[in-house]
Amino acid sequence: MKTLTKELWMDIPQRRQIVSIHEDDVEYLVDGSGEQNRLIRVTINKRVPGSARC
């Protein structure tokens, strides 16, 4: 199984901010892998209020 890791670094003006990552952004990042069958997992590095619903 091949794996590909990409990190998105963002400068945000506030300490906490919701950033929307759309399907097109994710597709752009993995298109260079050359794989046709893909499983994509997107994670966040910190839990902030409103970032995930439990």
C-alpha distance matrix in Angstrom:
0.0 3.8 6.6 10.2 13.2 16.6 19.9 23.0 26.2 29.4 33.0 34.9 38.7 38.8 37.4 35.8 34.9 32.7 30.5 29.2 25.7 25.6 23.1 24.0 23.3 19.8 19.2 20.7 18.4 15.1 16.8 16.2 12.5 13.1 10.7 12.8 11.1 10.7 11.1 13.4 14.9 18.1 19.9 23.3 24.4 27.8 29.3 32.5 34.9 33.8 30.2 28.8 30.6 30.5
3.8 0.0 3.8 6.9 10.3 13.5 17.0 20.1 23.3 26.5 30.1 32.2 36.0 36.4 35.2 33.8 32.8 30.8 28.3 27.1 23.6 23.6 21.2 21.7 20.7 17.4 16.8 17.8 15.3 12.2 13.9 12.9 9.2 10.5 8.8 11.8 10.9 9.9 10.8 12.3 13.9 16.6 18.6 21.8 22.8 26.4 28.3 31.3 33.8 32.8 29.1 28.1 30.2 30.6
6.6 3.8 0.0 3.8 6.7 10.1 13.4 16.6 19.7 23.0 26.6 28.6 32.4 32.8 31.5 30.1 29.2 27.4 24.9 24.0 20.6 21.0 19.0 19.7 18.3 14.9 15.1 16.0 13.0 10.4 13.0 12.2 8.9 11.4 10.1 13.0 11.9 9.7 9.7 10.1 11.1 13.4 15.2 18.2 19.1 22.7 24.7 27.7 30.4 29.5 25.7 25.0 27.3 27.8
10.2 6.9 3.8 0.0 3.8 6.6 10.2 13.3 16.4 19.7 23.3 25.5 29.3 29.9 28.9 27.6 26.6 24.9 22.2 21.4 17.9 18.6 16.9 17.2 15.3 12.2 12.7 13.0 9.7 7.8 10.7 9.7 7.2 10.6 10.2 13.3 12.8 10.3 10.5 9.6 10.6 12.0 13.9 16.5 17.5 21.2 23.4 26.1 28.9 27.9 24.1 23.9 26.6 27.6
13.2 10.3 6.7 3.8 0.0 3.8 6.7 10.2 13.1 16.4 20.0 22.2 25.9 26.5 25.3 24.2 23.5 22.1 19.5 19.3 16.0 17.4 16.5 17.0 14.4 11.7 13.2 13.2 9.5 9.0 12.5 11.7 10.2 13.8 13.7 16.4 15.8 12.7 12.1 10.1 9.9 10.2 11.4 13.5 14.1 17.8 20.4 22.9 26.0 25.3 21.5 21.6 24.6 25.7
16.6 13.5 10.1 6.6 3.8 0.0 3.8 6.7 9.8 13.1 16.7 19.0 22.7 23.6 22.8 21.8 20.8 19.5 16.7 16.6 13.4 15.0 14.7 14.7 11.7 9.6 11.6 11.0 7.2 8.3 11.7 11.0 10.8 14.6 15.0 17.5 17.3 14.1 13.7 11.0 10.8 9.9 11.1 12.5 13.3 16.9 19.5 21.6 24.6 23.8 20.1 20.9 24.1 25.6
19.9 17.0 13.4 10.2 6.7 3.8 0.0 3.8 6.4 9.7 13.2 15.6 19.3 20.0 19.1 18.4 17.6 16.8 14.2 14.8 12.3 14.7 15.3 15.5 12.0 10.8 13.6 12.7 9.4 11.4 14.7 14.3 14.5 18.2 18.6 20.9 20.6 17.2 16.2 13.0 11.9 9.9 10.1 10.3 10.6 14.1 17.0 18.8 21.9 21.5 17.9 19.2 22.6 24.3
23.0 20.1 16.6 13.3 10.2 6.7 3.8 0.0 3.8 6.4 10.1 12.3 16.1 17.1 16.7 16.0 14.8 14.0 11.1 12.0 9.9 12.6 14.0 14.0 10.2 10.1 13.3 12.1 9.5 12.4 15.3 15.5 16.4 19.9 20.5 22.4 22.2 18.9 17.9 14.4 13.4 10.6 10.8 10.2 10.9 13.8 16.4 17.5 20.5 19.8 16.4 18.3 21.8 24.1
26.2 23.3 19.7 16.4 13.1 9.8 6.4 3.8 0.0 3.8 7.0 9.7 13.3 14.6 14.3 14.3 13.6 13.8 11.3 13.2 12.0 15.2 17.1 16.9 13.2 13.6 16.8 15.3 12.9 16.0 18.7 18.6 19.7 23.3 24.1 26.1 26.0 22.6 21.6 18.1 16.7 13.7 13.1 11.5 11.2 13.6 16.5 17.1 20.2 20.1 17.1 19.5 23.2 25.4
29.4 26.5 23.0 19.7 16.4 13.1 9.7 6.4 3.8 0.0 3.8 6.2 9.8 11.4 11.8 11.8 10.7 11.4 9.0 11.5 11.3 14.6 17.3 17.0 13.4 14.7 18.0 16.5 14.9 18.3 20.7 21.0 22.4 25.8 26.6 28.3 28.2 24.8 23.7 20.0 18.6 15.2 14.6 12.4 12.4 13.9 16.3 16.1 18.8 18.6 16.0 19.0 22.6 25.2
33.0 30.1 26.6 23.3 20.0 16.7 13.2 10.1 7.0 3.8 0.0 3.8 6.7 9.0 9.9 10.9 10.3 12.0 10.5 13.5 14.2 17.4 20.4 20.1 16.6 18.3 21.4 19.8 18.5 21.9 24.2 24.4 26.0 29.4 30.3 32.0 31.9 28.6 27.4 23.7 22.2 18.7 17.7 15.0 14.6 15.3 17.6 16.7 19.3 19.4 17.5 20.8 24.3 27.0
34.9 32.2 28.6 25.5 22.2 19.0 15.6 12.3 9.7 6.2 3.8 0.0 3.8 5.6 7.3 8.0 7.1 9.4 8.8 12.2 13.9 17.2 20.5 20.6 17.5 19.3 22.6 21.4 20.4 23.8 26.1 26.7 28.3 31.6 32.2 33.5 33.3 29.8 28.4 24.6 22.8 19.1 17.9 14.9 14.8 14.7 16.2 14.6 16.7 16.8 15.4 19.0 22.4 25.2
38.7 36.0 32.4 29.3 25.9 22.7 19.3 16.1 13.3 9.8 6.7 3.8 0.0 3.8 6.9 8.5 8.2 11.2 11.5 14.9 17.1 20.2 23.8 23.8 20.9 22.9 26.1 24.9 24.1 27.5 29.7 30.4 32.0 35.3 36.0 37.2 37.0 33.5 32.1 28.3 26.4 22.7 21.3 18.1 17.8 17.0 18.3 16.1 17.7 18.1 17.5 21.2 24.3 27.2
38.8 36.4 32.8 29.9 26.5 23.6 20.0 17.1 14.6 11.4 9.0 5.6 3.8 0.0 3.8 5.4 6.2 9.9 11.4 15.0 17.5 20.8 24.4 25.0 22.2 23.7 27.2 26.5 25.4 28.6 31.1 32.0 33.3 36.6 36.9 38.1 37.4 33.9 32.0 28.3 26.0 22.2 20.4 16.9 16.4 14.9 15.7 13.1 14.5 15.4 15.2 19.0 21.9 24.6
37.4 35.2 31.5 28.9 25.3 22.8 19.1 16.7 14.3 11.8 9.9 7.3 6.9 3.8 0.0 3.8 6.7 10.3 12.1 15.9 18.0 21.6 24.9 25.9 23.0 23.9 27.6 27.1 25.6 28.5 31.3 32.1 32.9 36.4 36.5 37.8 36.9 33.3 31.1 27.4 24.8 21.1 18.7 15.0 13.9 12.1 13.0 10.7 12.7 14.3 13.9 17.5 20.5 22.8
35.8 33.8 30.1 27.6 24.2 21.8 18.4 16.0 14.3 11.8 10.9 8.0 8.5 5.4 3.8 0.0 3.8 7.0 9.5 13.1 15.5 19.0 22.3 23.7 21.0 21.9 25.6 25.5 24.2 26.9 29.8 30.9 31.6 35.0 34.8 35.8 34.7 31.0 28.7 25.0 22.4 18.7 16.4 12.8 12.5 10.4 10.5 7.8 9.4 10.6 10.3 14.0 16.9 19.4
34.9 32.8 29.2 26.6 23.5 20.8 17.6 14.8 13.6 10.7 10.3 7.1 8.2 6.2 6.7 3.8 0.0 3.8 6.2 9.7 12.6 15.9 19.4 20.6 18.2 19.4 23.0 23.0 22.1 24.9 27.5 28.9 29.9 33.0 32.9 33.6 32.7 29.2 27.1 23.4 21.1 17.3 15.7 12.6 13.3 11.8 11.7 9.1 10.2 10.0 9.5 13.3 16.2 19.2
32.7 30.8 27.4 24.9 22.1 19.5 16.8 14.0 13.8 11.4 12.0 9.4 11.2 9.9 10.3 7.0 3.8 0.0 3.8 6.5 9.6 12.7 16.1 17.7 15.7 16.7 20.3 20.7 20.1 22.6 25.2 27.0 27.8 30.8 30.4 30.8 29.8 26.3 24.2 20.6 18.5 14.8 13.7 11.2 12.9 11.9 11.3 9.2 9.9 8.4 7.3 10.9 13.7 17.0
30.5 28.3 24.9 22.2 19.5 16.7 14.2 11.1 11.3 9.0 10.5 8.8 11.5 11.4 12.1 9.5 6.2 3.8 0.0 3.8 6.4 9.7 13.2 14.4 12.1 13.5 16.9 17.1 16.6 19.3 21.7 23.5 24.6 27.5 27.4 27.9 27.1 23.7 22.0 18.3 16.7 13.1 12.7 10.7 12.8 12.9 13.1 11.9 13.2 11.4 9.5 12.5 15.6 18.9
29.2 27.1 24.0 21.4 19.3 16.6 14.8 12.0 13.2 11.5 13.5 12.2 14.9 15.0 15.9 13.1 9.7 6.5 3.8 0.0 3.8 6.2 9.9 11.3 9.8 11.2 14.3 15.0 15.1 17.5 19.6 21.9 23.0 25.6 25.3 25.3 24.6 21.4 19.9 16.4 15.4 12.1 12.7 11.8 14.7 15.1 15.0 14.2 15.0 12.5 10.4 12.7 15.3 18.7
25.7 23.6 20.6 17.9 16.0 13.4 12.3 9.9 12.0 11.3 14.2 13.9 17.1 17.5 18.0 15.5 12.6 9.6 6.4 3.8 0.0 3.8 6.9 8.3 6.4 7.4 10.7 11.4 11.4 13.7 15.9 18.2 19.2 21.8 21.5 21.7 21.1 17.9 16.7 13.1 12.5 9.5 11.1 11.1 14.2 15.5 16.0 16.0 17.3 15.0 12.2 13.8 16.5 19.6
25.6 23.6 21.0 18.6 17.4 15.0 14.7 12.6 15.2 14.6 17.4 17.2 20.2 20.8 21.6 19.0 15.9 12.7 9.7 6.2 3.8 0.0 3.8 5.4 5.3 6.6 8.8 10.2 11.3 13.1 14.5 17.4 18.6 20.6 20.2 19.8 19.5 16.7 15.9 12.8 13.2 11.0 13.5 14.2 17.5 19.0 19.1 19.3 20.1 17.3 14.8 15.8 17.9 21.1
23.1 21.2 19.0 16.9 16.5 14.7 15.3 14.0 17.1 17.3 20.4 20.5 23.8 24.4 24.9 22.3 19.4 16.1 13.2 9.9 6.9 3.8 0.0 3.8 5.4 5.2 6.1 8.6 10.1 10.9 12.0 15.3 16.2 17.7 17.0 16.3 16.0 13.4 13.1 10.5 11.9 10.8 14.0 15.7 19.1 20.9 21.1 21.8 22.7 19.9 17.2 17.5 19.3 22.0
24.0 21.7 19.7 17.2 17.0 14.7 15.5 14.0 16.9 17.0 20.1 20.6 23.8 25.0 25.9 23.7 20.6 17.7 14.4 11.3 8.3 5.4 3.8 0.0 3.8 5.5 5.1 6.1 8.7 10.1 10.3 13.5 15.2 16.6 16.7 16.2 16.7 14.6 15.1 12.7 14.5 13.3 16.5 17.9 21.0 23.1 23.7 24.2 25.4 22.7 20.0 20.7 22.8 25.6
23.3 20.7 18.3 15.3 14.4 11.7 12.0 10.2 13.2 13.4 16.6 17.5 20.9 22.2 23.0 21.0 18.2 15.7 12.1 9.8 6.4 5.3 5.4 3.8 0.0 3.8 5.5 5.2 6.5 9.1 10.2 12.6 14.4 16.6 17.0 17.3 17.7 15.0 15.2 12.2 13.3 11.6 14.3 15.3 18.1 20.4 21.4 22.0 23.6 21.3 18.4 19.5 22.1 24.9
19.8 17.4 14.9 12.2 11.7 9.6 10.8 10.1 13.6 14.7 18.3 19.3 22.9 23.7 23.9 21.9 19.4 16.7 13.5 11.2 7.4 6.6 5.2 5.5 3.8 0.0 3.8 5.4 5.2 6.5 8.7 11.2 12.1 14.4 14.2 14.6 14.5 11.6 11.4 8.4 9.8 8.7 12.0 13.8 16.7 19.3 20.4 21.6 23.4 21.2 17.9 18.4 20.9 23.3
19.2 16.8 15.1 12.7 13.2 11.6 13.6 13.3 16.8 18.0 21.4 22.6 26.1 27.2 27.6 25.6 23.0 20.3 16.9 14.3 10.7 8.8 6.1 5.1 5.5 3.8 0.0 3.8 5.4 5.3 5.9 9.2 10.3 11.8 11.8 11.7 12.4 10.2 11.3 9.3 11.9 11.8 15.3 17.5 20.3 23.0 24.1 25.3 27.0 24.6 21.4 21.7 23.9 26.2
20.7 17.8 16.0 13.0 13.2 11.0 12.7 12.1 15.3 16.5 19.8 21.4 24.9 26.5 27.1 25.5 23.0 20.7 17.1 15.0 11.4 10.2 8.6 6.1 5.2 5.4 3.8 0.0 3.8 5.7 5.4 7.7 10.1 11.9 13.0 13.7 15.0 13.0 14.3 12.2 14.3 13.7 16.9 18.5 20.9 23.8 25.2 26.3 28.2 26.1 22.9 23.7 26.2 28.7
18.4 15.3 13.0 9.7 9.5 7.2 9.4 9.5 12.9 14.9 18.5 20.4 24.1 25.4 25.6 24.2 22.1 20.1 16.6 15.1 11.4 11.3 10.1 8.7 6.5 5.2 5.4 3.8 0.0 3.8 5.8 6.9 8.5 11.3 12.3 13.8 14.6 12.1 12.9 10.5 12.2 11.6 14.4 16.1 18.2 21.3 23.2 24.6 26.9 25.2 21.7 22.5 25.3 27.5
15.1 12.2 10.4 7.8 9.0 8.3 11.4 12.4 16.0 18.3 21.9 23.8 27.5 28.6 28.5 26.9 24.9 22.6 19.3 17.5 13.7 13.1 10.9 10.1 9.1 6.5 5.3 5.7 3.8 0.0 3.8 5.4 5.5 8.2 8.6 10.2 11.0 8.6 10.1 8.6 11.2 11.8 15.0 17.4 19.6 22.9 24.5 26.3 28.6 26.8 23.2 23.4 25.9 27.7
16.8 13.9 13.0 10.7 12.5 11.7 14.7 15.3 18.7 20.7 24.2 26.1 29.7 31.1 31.3 29.8 27.5 25.2 21.7 19.6 15.9 14.5 12.0 10.3 10.2 8.7 5.9 5.4 5.8 3.8 0.0 3.8 5.5 6.5 7.9 9.0 11.0 9.9 12.3 11.6 14.6 15.3 18.6 21.0 23.2 26.5 28.1 29.7 31.7 29.7 26.3 26.5 28.9 30.8
16.2 12.9 12.2 9.7 11.7 11.0 14.3 15.5 18.6 21.0 24.4 26.7 30.4 32.0 32.1 30.9 28.9 27.0 23.5 21.9 18.2 17.4 15.3 13.5 12.6 11.2 9.2 7.7 6.9 5.4 3.8 0.0 3.8 5.5 8.3 10.6 12.9 11.9 14.3 13.6 16.3 17.0 19.9 22.1 23.8 27.3 29.3 31.1 33.5 31.8 28.2 28.6 31.2 33.0
12.5 9.2 8.9 7.2 10.2 10.8 14.5 16.4 19.7 22.4 26.0 28.3 32.0 33.3 32.9 31.6 29.9 27.8 24.6 23.0 19.2 18.6 16.2 15.2 14.4 12.1 10.3 10.1 8.5 5.5 5.5 3.8 0.0 3.8 5.5 8.7 10.4 9.4 11.9 11.9 14.6 16.1 19.0 21.6 23.2 26.8 28.8 30.9 33.4 31.8 28.2 28.1 30.5 32.0
13.1 10.5 11.4 10.6 13.8 14.6 18.2 19.9 23.3 25.8 29.4 31.6 35.3 36.6 36.4 35.0 33.0 30.8 27.5 25.6 21.8 20.6 17.7 16.6 16.6 14.4 11.8 11.9 11.3 8.2 6.5 5.5 3.8 0.0 3.8 6.6 9.4 9.9 13.1 14.0 17.2 18.9 22.1 24.9 26.8 30.3 32.0 34.2 36.4 34.6 31.1 30.8 33.0 34.4
10.7 8.8 10.1 10.2 13.7 15.0 18.6 20.5 24.1 26.6 30.3 32.2 36.0 36.9 36.5 34.8 32.9 30.4 27.4 25.3 21.5 20.2 17.0 16.7 17.0 14.2 11.8 13.0 12.3 8.6 7.9 8.3 5.5 3.8 0.0 3.8 5.7 6.7 10.1 11.8 15.1 17.5 20.8 23.9 26.0 29.4 30.9 33.2 35.3 33.4 29.8 29.1 31.0 32.2
12.8 11.8 13.0 13.3 16.4 17.5 20.9 22.4 26.1 28.3 32.0 33.5 37.2 38.1 37.8 35.8 33.6 30.8 27.9 25.3 21.7 19.8 16.3 16.2 17.3 14.6 11.7 13.7 13.8 10.2 9.0 10.6 8.7 6.6 3.8 0.0 3.8 6.3 10.0 12.1 15.8 18.3 21.8 25.1 27.6 30.7 31.8 33.9 35.7 33.4 30.1 29.2 30.7 31.9
11.1 10.9 11.9 12.8 15.8 17.3 20.6 22.2 26.0 28.2 31.9 33.3 37.0 37.4 36.9 34.7 32.7 29.8 27.1 24.6 21.1 19.5 16.0 16.7 17.7 14.5 12.4 15.0 14.6 11.0 11.0 12.9 10.4 9.4 5.7 3.8 0.0 3.8 7.1 10.0 13.5 16.5 19.8 23.4 25.9 28.9 29.7 32.1 33.7 31.5 28.2 26.9 28.2 29.1
10.7 9.9 9.7 10.3 12.7 14.1 17.2 18.9 22.6 24.8 28.6 29.8 33.5 33.9 33.3 31.0 29.2 26.3 23.7 21.4 17.9 16.7 13.4 14.6 15.0 11.6 10.2 13.0 12.1 8.6 9.9 11.9 9.4 9.9 6.7 6.3 3.8 0.0 3.8 6.2 9.8 12.7 16.1 19.6 22.2 25.1 26.0 28.4 30.1 28.0 24.7 23.5 25.0 25.9
11.1 10.8 9.7 10.5 12.1 13.7 16.2 17.9 21.6 23.7 27.4 28.4 32.1 32.0 31.1 28.7 27.1 24.2 22.0 19.9 16.7 15.9 13.1 15.1 15.2 11.4 11.3 14.3 12.9 10.1 12.3 14.3 11.9 13.1 10.1 10.0 7.1 3.8 0.0 3.8 6.7 10.1 13.2 16.9 19.5 22.2 22.9 25.4 27.1 25.1 21.8 20.3 21.7 22.4
13.4 12.3 10.1 9.6 10.1 11.0 13.0 14.4 18.1 20.0 23.7 24.6 28.3 28.3 27.4 25.0 23.4 20.6 18.3 16.4 13.1 12.8 10.5 12.7 12.2 8.4 9.3 12.2 10.5 8.6 11.6 13.6 11.9 14.0 11.8 12.1 10.0 6.2 3.8 0.0 3.8 6.5 10.0 13.5 16.3 19.0 19.8 22.1 23.9 22.1 18.6 17.5 19.4 20.5
14.9 13.9 11.1 10.6 9.9 10.8 11.9 13.4 16.7 18.6 22.2 22.8 26.4 26.0 24.8 22.4 21.1 18.5 16.7 15.4 12.5 13.2 11.9 14.5 13.3 9.8 11.9 14.3 12.2 11.2 14.6 16.3 14.6 17.2 15.1 15.8 13.5 9.8 6.7 3.8 0.0 3.8 6.5 10.2 12.9 15.6 16.3 18.9 20.8 19.2 15.7 14.5 16.6 17.5
18.1 16.6 13.4 12.0 10.2 9.9 9.9 10.6 13.7 15.2 18.7 19.1 22.7 22.2 21.1 18.7 17.3 14.8 13.1 12.1 9.5 11.0 10.8 13.3 11.6 8.7 11.8 13.7 11.6 11.8 15.3 17.0 16.1 18.9 17.5 18.3 16.5 12.7 10.1 6.5 3.8 0.0 3.8 7.0 10.2 12.7 13.5 15.7 17.8 16.3 12.6 12.1 14.8 16.3
19.9 18.6 15.2 13.9 11.4 11.1 10.1 10.8 13.1 14.6 17.7 17.9 21.3 20.4 18.7 16.4 15.7 13.7 12.7 12.7 11.1 13.5 14.0 16.5 14.3 12.0 15.3 16.9 14.4 15.0 18.6 19.9 19.0 22.1 20.8 21.8 19.8 16.1 13.2 10.0 6.5 3.8 0.0 3.8 6.7 9.1 10.1 12.8 15.2 14.4 10.6 10.3 13.4 14.6
23.3 21.8 18.2 16.5 13.5 12.5 10.3 10.2 11.5 12.4 15.0 14.9 18.1 16.9 15.0 12.8 12.6 11.2 10.7 11.8 11.1 14.2 15.7 17.9 15.3 13.8 17.5 18.5 16.1 17.4 21.0 22.1 21.6 24.9 23.9 25.1 23.4 19.6 16.9 13.5 10.2 7.0 3.8 0.0 3.8 5.7 7.2 9.6 12.5 12.3 8.6 9.4 13.0 14.4
24.4 22.8 19.1 17.5 14.1 13.3 10.6 10.9 11.2 12.4 14.6 14.8 17.8 16.4 13.9 12.5 13.3 12.9 12.8 14.7 14.2 17.5 19.1 21.0 18.1 16.7 20.3 20.9 18.2 19.6 23.2 23.8 23.2 26.8 26.0 27.6 25.9 22.2 19.5 16.3 12.9 10.2 6.7 3.8 0.0 3.8 7.0 9.7 13.2 14.0 10.7 11.8 15.4 16.4
27.8 26.4 22.7 21.2 17.8 16.9 14.1 13.8 13.6 13.9 15.3 14.7 17.0 14.9 12.1 10.4 11.8 11.9 12.9 15.1 15.5 19.0 20.9 23.1 20.4 19.3 23.0 23.8 21.3 22.9 26.5 27.3 26.8 30.3 29.4 30.7 28.9 25.1 22.2 19.0 15.6 12.7 9.1 5.7 3.8 0.0 3.8 6.3 9.9 11.5 8.8 10.3 13.6 14.6
29.3 28.3 24.7 23.4 20.4 19.5 17.0 16.4 16.5 16.3 17.6 16.2 18.3 15.7 13.0 10.5 11.7 11.3 13.1 15.0 16.0 19.1 21.1 23.7 21.4 20.4 24.1 25.2 23.2 24.5 28.1 29.3 28.8 32.0 30.9 31.8 29.7 26.0 22.9 19.8 16.3 13.5 10.1 7.2 7.0 3.8 0.0 3.8 6.8 8.4 6.4 7.4 10.4 11.3
32.5 31.3 27.7 26.1 22.9 21.6 18.8 17.5 17.1 16.1 16.7 14.6 16.1 13.1 10.7 7.8 9.1 9.2 11.9 14.2 16.0 19.3 21.8 24.2 22.0 21.6 25.3 26.3 24.6 26.3 29.7 31.1 30.9 34.2 33.2 33.9 32.1 28.4 25.4 22.1 18.9 15.7 12.8 9.6 9.7 6.3 3.8 0.0 3.8 6.2 5.5 7.9 10.6 12.2
34.9 33.8 30.4 28.9 26.0 24.6 21.9 20.5 20.2 18.8 19.3 16.7 17.7 14.5 12.7 9.4 10.2 9.9 13.2 15.0 17.3 20.1 22.7 25.4 23.6 23.4 27.0 28.2 26.9 28.6 31.7 33.5 33.4 36.4 35.3 35.7 33.7 30.1 27.1 23.9 20.8 17.8 15.2 12.5 13.2 9.9 6.8 3.8 0.0 3.8 5.7 7.5 9.1 10.9
33.8 32.8 29.5 27.9 25.3 23.8 21.5 19.8 20.1 18.6 19.4 16.8 18.1 15.4 14.3 10.6 10.0 8.4 11.4 12.5 15.0 17.3 19.9 22.7 21.3 21.2 24.6 26.1 25.2 26.8 29.7 31.8 31.8 34.6 33.4 33.4 31.5 28.0 25.1 22.1 19.2 16.3 14.4 12.3 14.0 11.5 8.4 6.2 3.8 0.0 3.8 5.7 7.0 9.9
30.2 29.1 25.7 24.1 21.5 20.1 17.9 16.4 17.1 16.0 17.5 15.4 17.5 15.2 13.9 10.3 9.5 7.3 9.5 10.4 12.2 14.8 17.2 20.0 18.4 17.9 21.4 22.9 21.7 23.2 26.3 28.2 28.2 31.1 29.8 30.1 28.2 24.7 21.8 18.6 15.7 12.6 10.6 8.6 10.7 8.8 6.4 5.5 5.7 3.8 0.0 3.8 7.0 9.9
28.8 28.1 25.0 23.9 21.6 20.9 19.2 18.3 19.5 19.0 20.8 19.0 21.2 19.0 17.5 14.0 13.3 10.9 12.5 12.7 13.8 15.8 17.5 20.7 19.5 18.4 21.7 23.7 22.5 23.4 26.5 28.6 28.1 30.8 29.1 29.2 26.9 23.5 20.3 17.5 14.5 12.1 10.3 9.4 11.8 10.3 7.4 7.9 7.5 5.7 3.8 0.0 3.8 6.4
30.6 30.2 27.3 26.6 24.6 24.1 22.6 21.8 23.2 22.6 24.3 22.4 24.3 21.9 20.5 16.9 16.2 13.7 15.6 15.3 16.5 17.9 19.3 22.8 22.1 20.9 23.9 26.2 25.3 25.9 28.9 31.2 30.5 33.0 31.0 30.7 28.2 25.0 21.7 19.4 16.6 14.8 13.4 13.0 15.4 13.6 10.4 10.6 9.1 7.0 7.0 3.8 0.0 3.8
30.5 30.6 27.8 27.6 25.7 25.6 24.3 24.1 25.4 25.2 27.0 25.2 27.2 24.6 22.8 19.4 19.2 17.0 18.9 18.7 19.6 21.1 22.0 25.6 24.9 23.3 26.2 28.7 27.5 27.7 30.8 33.0 32.0 34.4 32.2 31.9 29.1 25.9 22.4 20.5 17.5 16.3 14.6 14.4 16.4 14.6 11.3 12.2 10.9 9.9 9.9 6.4 3.8 0.0
